[in-house]
Amino acid sequence: MEVRRVQAIYDARAKLYDRTVGGAERLLLGEFRRLFAAELRGEVLEIAVGSGLNLPYYPPAVDRIVAVDLSRGMLLEALARANALQRPVALAQMEAGRLAFPDASFDTVAVSLALCTVPNPEATLREMARVCRATGRVVLLEHVRSPVWPIAVVQWLLTPLQQRALGCHLARETVETVRDGGFTIERERRRFFSIFRLVVARPPMNPALPKSR
C-alpha cells in the first residue's frame, strides 16, 4: 500500500531530514516559506507538517495551530521544533486524505510540498475543502510541472527515481487540479521556472475533484 510505503520512507528519514534538504531548499524556495506562513491566520490546520519547517514563520495572526502528518518520526521532529520555539501546537498522526476533524473546523487549511507525495491529491484537496470554513482560505506551497518544456522533460525523467526514493511525483499539475476542483484562486506566486507555486484559494462549496493529472 503506497500510504504505508511513504510513511516508512519519512519515518526513516526524519532525524536527518532537515540536514538533507536545507541547502537545496534555501536555493530553490528562497523566501517562499516565509510568504506561505504570512498567509496563515485564525485557527490553522497544517497538513503534512513534516519536521515543522514552517513553524518559525507563523505570524501573530494565527490563534491556534493544529498540525498533522502521516509519519510519527516527522511529528517527533516537529514537536521538538515547536518546543524549542515555545510555540503551542497540537500534533496528530493522520492521513492527509482522511482527516479526523468535523466540517468547517478551521479558518486556514495549509499544506506545503506534500501534494506531490500523497497517493491521492484529489482526496486530500476534498478533505482540505471540507474542514475549511466557508469564509476561510486554503494555502498551498507546492512544486508542479514546469511550463518550460525542457524543464518539464527533466522532471518526467527524474520522477521514477523520486518516487522510489521519496514517494514524490515531480510533474503533477497540482494548481490545475485545484482550479478544476472548484477552488477560487485569489493569488499565485511562482518561482524557479514556475515549478514552485504559492497559491491562496477559497474552498469550493461542494468539492468534487477530477482524476489525477
C-alpha positions as CSV (number, residue, x, y, z in Angstrom):
1,M,0.0,0.0,0.0
2,E,1.6,3.3,-1.1
3,V,0.5,5.2,2.0
4,R,2.4,2.8,4.2
5,R,5.5,2.9,2.0
6,V,5.5,6.8,2.1
7,Q,5.1,6.6,5.9
8,A,8.1,4.2,6.2
9,I,10.2,6.4,4.0
10,Y,9.7,9.5,6.1
11,D,9.9,7.7,9.4
12,A,13.4,6.5,8.3
13,R,14.5,10.0,7.1
14,A,13.0,12.0,9.9
15,K,16.1,12.6,12.0
16,L,18.3,13.7,9.1
17,Y,15.6,15.4,7.0
18,D,16.4,19.0,7.8
19,R,20.1,18.5,7.1
20,T,19.5,16.8,3.8
21,V,17.1,19.4,2.4
22,G,18.4,22.6,4.0
23,G,20.8,23.9,1.3
24,A,18.7,22.9,-1.7
25,E,15.6,24.4,-0.1
26,R,17.2,27.8,0.5
27,L,18.4,27.9,-3.1
28,L,15.2,26.8,-4.7
29,L,12.5,28.2,-2.4
30,G,14.0,31.4,-1.3
31,E,11.5,33.3,0.8
32,F,8.6,31.1,-0.1
33,R,8.2,29.5,3.3
34,R,8.0,32.9,5.0
35,L,5.5,34.1,2.4
36,F,3.5,30.9,2.8
37,A,3.3,31.4,6.6
38,A,2.3,35.1,6.2
39,E,-1.0,33.9,4.6
40,L,-2.0,31.9,7.7
41,R,-4.5,33.3,10.1
42,G,-7.1,32.4,12.7
43,E,-7.3,28.7,13.6
44,V,-4.9,26.9,11.3
45,L,-4.6,23.3,10.2
46,E,-1.3,22.4,8.6
47,I,-1.4,19.1,6.7
48,A,1.9,17.1,6.3
49,V,3.7,19.4,8.8
50,G,6.9,17.3,8.4
51,S,9.6,18.4,10.7
52,G,7.9,21.7,11.3
53,L,10.0,23.9,8.9
54,N,7.2,26.4,8.6
55,L,6.7,26.9,12.4
56,P,9.3,29.6,12.9
57,Y,7.5,31.8,10.4
58,Y,3.9,31.6,11.8
59,P,2.6,35.2,12.2
60,P,0.8,36.7,15.3
61,A,-2.4,36.5,13.2
62,V,-2.6,32.7,14.0
63,D,-4.7,32.0,17.0
64,R,-4.3,28.2,17.2
65,I,-2.1,25.6,15.3
66,V,-3.1,22.1,14.6
67,A,-0.7,20.0,12.6
68,V,-0.9,16.5,11.2
69,D,1.5,14.2,9.4
70,L,1.5,10.6,8.3
71,S,4.9,9.9,9.8
72,R,5.4,9.6,13.5
73,G,9.1,10.2,13.2
74,M,8.4,13.6,11.4
75,L,5.9,14.5,14.1
76,L,8.5,14.0,16.8
77,E,10.9,16.3,15.0
78,A,8.0,18.9,14.6
79,L,7.3,18.6,18.4
80,A,11.0,19.2,19.2
81,R,11.0,22.3,17.0
82,A,7.7,23.6,18.5
83,N,9.1,23.2,22.0
84,A,12.3,25.0,21.1
85,L,10.2,27.9,19.7
86,Q,7.9,27.7,22.7
87,R,5.0,27.6,20.3
88,P,1.9,25.7,21.3
89,V,1.0,23.2,18.6
90,A,-1.5,20.3,18.7
91,L,0.1,17.4,16.7
92,A,-1.6,14.3,15.4
93,Q,-0.7,11.4,13.2
94,M,-3.2,11.3,10.4
95,E,-3.5,10.6,6.6
96,A,-4.0,13.7,4.6
97,G,-6.8,12.2,2.6
98,R,-8.7,11.1,5.8
99,L,-8.8,14.0,8.2
100,A,-10.4,13.2,11.6
101,F,-11.9,16.7,12.0
102,P,-15.5,17.9,11.7
103,D,-16.6,20.0,8.7
104,A,-15.7,23.7,8.8
105,S,-13.3,23.4,11.7
106,F,-10.5,25.8,10.6
107,D,-10.0,29.4,9.2
108,T,-7.0,28.3,7.2
109,V,-6.0,24.9,5.9
110,A,-2.5,24.8,4.6
111,V,-0.1,22.3,3.0
112,S,3.5,22.7,1.7
113,L,5.5,20.4,-0.5
114,A,3.3,17.4,0.2
115,L,0.6,17.2,-2.6
116,C,3.5,15.8,-4.7
117,T,3.7,12.9,-2.3
118,V,0.2,12.0,-1.1
119,P,-1.1,9.0,-3.1
120,N,-4.4,10.7,-3.8
121,P,-4.1,14.5,-4.1
122,E,-7.8,14.8,-5.0
123,A,-8.9,13.2,-1.8
124,T,-6.6,15.4,0.2
125,L,-7.9,18.6,-1.5
126,R,-11.5,17.4,-0.9
127,E,-10.7,17.0,2.8
128,M,-9.0,20.4,2.9
129,A,-12.1,22.0,1.5
130,R,-14.4,20.0,3.9
131,V,-12.6,21.1,7.1
132,C,-12.1,24.7,5.9
133,R,-14.8,27.3,6.9
134,A,-16.7,28.8,4.0
135,T,-15.1,32.2,4.7
136,G,-11.7,30.6,5.2
137,R,-8.7,30.1,2.9
138,V,-6.6,27.2,1.6
139,V,-2.9,27.9,1.3
140,L,-0.6,25.8,-0.8
141,L,3.2,25.8,-1.4
142,E,3.9,23.1,-3.9
143,H,6.1,22.1,-6.8
144,V,4.5,21.3,-10.1
145,R,5.3,20.5,-13.7
146,S,7.1,23.5,-15.2
147,P,5.5,25.1,-18.3
148,V,9.1,25.4,-19.7
149,W,9.2,22.2,-21.8
150,P,12.9,21.3,-21.4
151,I,12.5,21.5,-17.6
152,A,9.3,19.5,-17.7
153,V,11.1,16.7,-19.7
154,V,13.7,16.6,-17.0
155,Q,11.0,16.4,-14.3
156,W,9.3,13.5,-16.1
157,L,12.7,11.6,-16.5
158,L,13.5,12.1,-12.8
159,T,10.1,11.3,-11.4
160,P,10.5,7.4,-11.3
161,L,13.7,7.9,-9.2
162,Q,12.0,10.4,-6.9
163,Q,9.0,8.1,-6.5
164,R,11.2,5.2,-5.4
165,A,13.3,7.4,-3.1
166,L,10.7,9.7,-1.6
167,G,7.3,8.8,-3.0
168,C,7.4,12.2,-4.8
169,H,5.9,13.0,-8.1
170,L,7.8,15.8,-9.7
171,A,5.4,16.6,-12.6
172,R,2.0,16.8,-11.1
173,E,-0.2,19.6,-12.3
174,T,-1.4,20.5,-8.8
175,V,-2.6,24.0,-9.5
176,E,-4.8,22.9,-12.4
177,T,-6.2,20.2,-10.2
178,V,-7.0,22.8,-7.5
179,R,-8.7,25.0,-10.1
180,D,-10.6,22.2,-11.8
181,G,-11.9,21.1,-8.4
182,G,-13.8,24.4,-7.9
183,F,-11.4,26.3,-5.7
184,T,-11.2,30.0,-6.4
185,I,-7.6,31.0,-6.7
186,E,-7.1,34.5,-5.3
187,R,-3.3,34.9,-5.6
188,E,-0.5,32.9,-7.0
189,R,3.3,33.4,-6.9
190,R,5.8,31.5,-9.0
191,R,9.5,30.7,-8.6
192,F,12.3,28.8,-10.4
193,F,10.8,28.2,-13.9
194,S,7.3,28.3,-12.4
195,I,8.0,25.0,-10.7
196,F,7.3,26.3,-7.2
197,R,3.9,27.8,-6.7
198,L,2.4,29.6,-3.7
199,V,-1.4,29.6,-4.0
200,V,-4.1,31.2,-1.8
201,A,-7.5,30.0,-2.6
202,R,-11.1,29.9,-1.4
203,P,-12.6,26.4,-0.9
204,P,-15.4,25.2,-3.2
205,M,-18.8,24.9,-1.6
206,N,-19.3,21.3,-3.0
207,P,-15.9,19.9,-3.7
208,A,-15.8,17.2,-6.5
209,L,-12.3,16.9,-7.9
210,P,-11.3,15.2,-11.1
211,K,-8.9,12.3,-11.6
212,S,-5.2,12.8,-11.0
213,R,-3.1,14.6,-13.7
